[in-house]
Amino acid sequence: MSRVSWKPLFLHPEFMNQNKKNFNIQEEEVVLFNRATVIIKQMIGYKIQVYNGIRFFPITVTSDMIGHRVGEFAPTRKKPITRKKNIKK
């Protein structure tokens, strides 16, 4: 189900307050716990650490990611491990 078009995009407050003095967000890695943050074009080149519930995944924002949510790039599921059956002799 898609998001209603009249609702505004959700942005993390650190990206909204980047006009403060001595605040260069591109040099540091930003840690995000909120996976619903939408990537905008002002975020290109930022290094972001996204939390998936267990650990943080490093992401560098590129132009192809614009319009997507940050959580789409941090996997939350493990890959299944297939094991061979032991053959009894």
Rosetta constraint file for C-alpha pairs under 8 A:
AtomPair CA 3 CA 7 HARMONIC 7.62 0.50
AtomPair CA 9 CA 37 HARMONIC 7.89 0.50
AtomPair CA 9 CA 38 HARMONIC 6.47 0.50
AtomPair CA 10 CA 36 HARMONIC 6.86 0.50
AtomPair CA 10 CA 37 HARMONIC 5.34 0.50
AtomPair CA 10 CA 38 HARMONIC 5.94 0.50
AtomPair CA 11 CA 15 HARMONIC 6.94 0.50
AtomPair CA 11 CA 16 HARMONIC 7.14 0.50
AtomPair CA 11 CA 37 HARMONIC 5.02 0.50
AtomPair CA 11 CA 38 HARMONIC 6.01 0.50
AtomPair CA 11 CA 39 HARMONIC 7.93 0.50
AtomPair CA 12 CA 16 HARMONIC 6.83 0.50
AtomPair CA 12 CA 34 HARMONIC 7.80 0.50
AtomPair CA 12 CA 37 HARMONIC 5.99 0.50
AtomPair CA 13 CA 17 HARMONIC 6.32 0.50
AtomPair CA 14 CA 18 HARMONIC 6.65 0.50
AtomPair CA 15 CA 43 HARMONIC 7.87 0.50
AtomPair CA 18 CA 23 HARMONIC 6.45 0.50
AtomPair CA 18 CA 24 HARMONIC 7.41 0.50
AtomPair CA 18 CA 25 HARMONIC 7.22 0.50
AtomPair CA 19 CA 23 HARMONIC 7.43 0.50
AtomPair CA 24 CA 28 HARMONIC 7.49 0.50
AtomPair CA 25 CA 29 HARMONIC 7.39 0.50
AtomPair CA 25 CA 30 HARMONIC 7.35 0.50
AtomPair CA 25 CA 46 HARMONIC 7.47 0.50
AtomPair CA 26 CA 45 HARMONIC 7.16 0.50
AtomPair CA 26 CA 46 HARMONIC 5.24 0.50
AtomPair CA 26 CA 47 HARMONIC 6.95 0.50
AtomPair CA 28 CA 47 HARMONIC 7.28 0.50
AtomPair CA 29 CA 46 HARMONIC 7.43 0.50
AtomPair CA 29 CA 47 HARMONIC 5.04 0.50
AtomPair CA 29 CA 48 HARMONIC 5.46 0.50
AtomPair CA 29 CA 49 HARMONIC 6.68 0.50
AtomPair CA 30 CA 47 HARMONIC 6.48 0.50
AtomPair CA 30 CA 48 HARMONIC 4.84 0.50
AtomPair CA 30 CA 49 HARMONIC 5.98 0.50
AtomPair CA 31 CA 48 HARMONIC 6.00 0.50
AtomPair CA 31 CA 49 HARMONIC 4.68 0.50
AtomPair CA 31 CA 50 HARMONIC 6.28 0.50
AtomPair CA 31 CA 51 HARMONIC 7.79 0.50
AtomPair CA 32 CA 48 HARMONIC 7.05 0.50
AtomPair CA 32 CA 49 HARMONIC 5.99 0.50
AtomPair CA 32 CA 50 HARMONIC 5.09 0.50
AtomPair CA 32 CA 51 HARMONIC 6.37 0.50
AtomPair CA 33 CA 50 HARMONIC 6.21 0.50
AtomPair CA 33 CA 51 HARMONIC 5.17 0.50
AtomPair CA 33 CA 52 HARMONIC 7.83 0.50
AtomPair CA 34 CA 50 HARMONIC 7.78 0.50
AtomPair CA 34 CA 51 HARMONIC 7.64 0.50
AtomPair CA 34 CA 71 HARMONIC 7.81 0.50
AtomPair CA 35 CA 50 HARMONIC 7.05 0.50
AtomPair CA 35 CA 51 HARMONIC 7.54 0.50
AtomPair CA 35 CA 52 HARMONIC 7.98 0.50
AtomPair CA 35 CA 69 HARMONIC 6.75 0.50
AtomPair CA 35 CA 70 HARMONIC 5.32 0.50
AtomPair CA 35 CA 71 HARMONIC 4.15 0.50
AtomPair CA 35 CA 72 HARMONIC 7.79 0.50
AtomPair CA 36 CA 69 HARMONIC 5.67 0.50
AtomPair CA 36 CA 70 HARMONIC 6.41 0.50
AtomPair CA 36 CA 71 HARMONIC 6.34 0.50
AtomPair CA 37 CA 69 HARMONIC 5.59 0.50
AtomPair CA 37 CA 70 HARMONIC 5.73 0.50
AtomPair CA 37 CA 71 HARMONIC 7.74 0.50
AtomPair CA 38 CA 66 HARMONIC 7.86 0.50
AtomPair CA 38 CA 67 HARMONIC 6.12 0.50
AtomPair CA 38 CA 68 HARMONIC 5.80 0.50
AtomPair CA 38 CA 69 HARMONIC 4.47 0.50
AtomPair CA 38 CA 70 HARMONIC 6.25 0.50
AtomPair CA 39 CA 43 HARMONIC 6.56 0.50
AtomPair CA 39 CA 65 HARMONIC 6.71 0.50
AtomPair CA 39 CA 66 HARMONIC 5.15 0.50
AtomPair CA 39 CA 67 HARMONIC 5.46 0.50
AtomPair CA 39 CA 68 HARMONIC 5.80 0.50
AtomPair CA 39 CA 69 HARMONIC 6.00 0.50
AtomPair CA 39 CA 70 HARMONIC 6.55 0.50
AtomPair CA 40 CA 44 HARMONIC 7.59 0.50
AtomPair CA 40 CA 66 HARMONIC 5.36 0.50
AtomPair CA 40 CA 67 HARMONIC 6.24 0.50
AtomPair CA 41 CA 63 HARMONIC 7.11 0.50
AtomPair CA 41 CA 66 HARMONIC 6.12 0.50
AtomPair CA 43 CA 61 HARMONIC 6.70 0.50
AtomPair CA 44 CA 60 HARMONIC 7.97 0.50
AtomPair CA 44 CA 61 HARMONIC 5.08 0.50
AtomPair CA 44 CA 62 HARMONIC 5.34 0.50
AtomPair CA 44 CA 63 HARMONIC 6.23 0.50
AtomPair CA 45 CA 60 HARMONIC 6.16 0.50
AtomPair CA 45 CA 61 HARMONIC 5.25 0.50
AtomPair CA 45 CA 62 HARMONIC 6.22 0.50
AtomPair CA 46 CA 60 HARMONIC 5.78 0.50
AtomPair CA 46 CA 61 HARMONIC 5.63 0.50
AtomPair CA 47 CA 58 HARMONIC 7.03 0.50
AtomPair CA 47 CA 59 HARMONIC 5.79 0.50
AtomPair CA 47 CA 60 HARMONIC 4.59 0.50
AtomPair CA 47 CA 61 HARMONIC 6.62 0.50
AtomPair CA 48 CA 58 HARMONIC 5.82 0.50
AtomPair CA 48 CA 59 HARMONIC 5.12 0.50
AtomPair CA 48 CA 60 HARMONIC 6.24 0.50
AtomPair CA 48 CA 61 HARMONIC 7.60 0.50
AtomPair CA 49 CA 56 HARMONIC 5.61 0.50
AtomPair CA 49 CA 57 HARMONIC 5.37 0.50
AtomPair CA 49 CA 58 HARMONIC 4.57 0.50
AtomPair CA 49 CA 59 HARMONIC 6.16 0.50
AtomPair CA 50 CA 56 HARMONIC 5.20 0.50
AtomPair CA 50 CA 57 HARMONIC 5.18 0.50
AtomPair CA 50 CA 58 HARMONIC 6.53 0.50
AtomPair CA 50 CA 59 HARMONIC 7.33 0.50
AtomPair CA 50 CA 70 HARMONIC 7.22 0.50
AtomPair CA 50 CA 71 HARMONIC 7.03 0.50
AtomPair CA 50 CA 74 HARMONIC 6.51 0.50
AtomPair CA 51 CA 55 HARMONIC 5.72 0.50
AtomPair CA 51 CA 56 HARMONIC 4.39 0.50
AtomPair CA 51 CA 57 HARMONIC 6.43 0.50
AtomPair CA 51 CA 74 HARMONIC 7.46 0.50
AtomPair CA 52 CA 56 HARMONIC 6.42 0.50
AtomPair CA 52 CA 57 HARMONIC 7.55 0.50
AtomPair CA 52 CA 71 HARMONIC 7.63 0.50
AtomPair CA 52 CA 74 HARMONIC 6.23 0.50
AtomPair CA 52 CA 75 HARMONIC 6.92 0.50
AtomPair CA 52 CA 76 HARMONIC 5.69 0.50
AtomPair CA 53 CA 76 HARMONIC 7.49 0.50
AtomPair CA 57 CA 74 HARMONIC 5.98 0.50
AtomPair CA 59 CA 73 HARMONIC 7.49 0.50
AtomPair CA 61 CA 65 HARMONIC 6.57 0.50
AtomPair CA 62 CA 66 HARMONIC 7.59 0.50
AtomPair CA 68 CA 72 HARMONIC 7.21 0.50
AtomPair CA 69 CA 73 HARMONIC 7.94 0.50
AtomPair CA 70 CA 74 HARMONIC 7.52 0.50
AtomPair CA 71 CA 75 HARMONIC 7.83 0.50
